[in-house]
Amino acid sequence: MLITHENVILLLDYVKIDSYSVICHFKCNETNKSVVSAVPFEPFEGKLEFTYKEVLLHPIKSYNKYYHTPITIYGSSTQETIILKAFKKISRHFVWDAKKEILIHN
C-alpha cells in the first residue's frame, strides 16, 4: 500500500482538533464509506527541555516556547504528520488500487 501525503489527503473528509486529540475522518470516494481515527494532540515531536532557572526567571518565555511550538498537521516535507499518524492507525481498512492509483476502502 502506498501511504503518502498525496494519497491520504484525497481521503481526508474532516479534521477536528481539541486540546487532547486530533480526530480525522477518512472517506473513500469510490465506496462512500468513512473511517474515523483519533490520535493524541502532540504539540511537538522533539524534546523541549527547560531548566528550573529558565522557568523561574523567564516564565512567560518558557510558556511561549512550550505552547507556541508549531505542530505539523499536514505537510509534504515530513512523513510524520498528524494526518499520516491518524491514517496509519486505520490503514488496514484501505487497499491500494493499482489501476486507479488510489486508496480504496475494503
Steps between C-alpha positions, in 0.01 A plus 500: 500500500633845412445723801609845389368845572363523149303174533376558854390861452259383230319297769493772763142614549505683835746584780410607854771621737453557871744530788537125540461339158481534125207314345523427128217372282624315193242440229536283192348667195461165324299322771375806692607333829670691780745400770581719802838510668603688814857571598630690802564868448877529502623857493855401407677187376836590650602549856465841664722538802472767766722561796355601834684830466340571158150436632561704814671799335315500166156346557330673204780408260487137622122492462518641147772256402290204613153606389588679178725241342343424162355159423479339160147397419576444133808566291684339214846567640475258793352151526395513865207737493188468712290414193731211407515373858120497509478321166758237595279402797210413267691411181391135523157617381644614167667327207703640213329487159788481253280569197354823638809577712291587807423359843157336522301386804491119505 
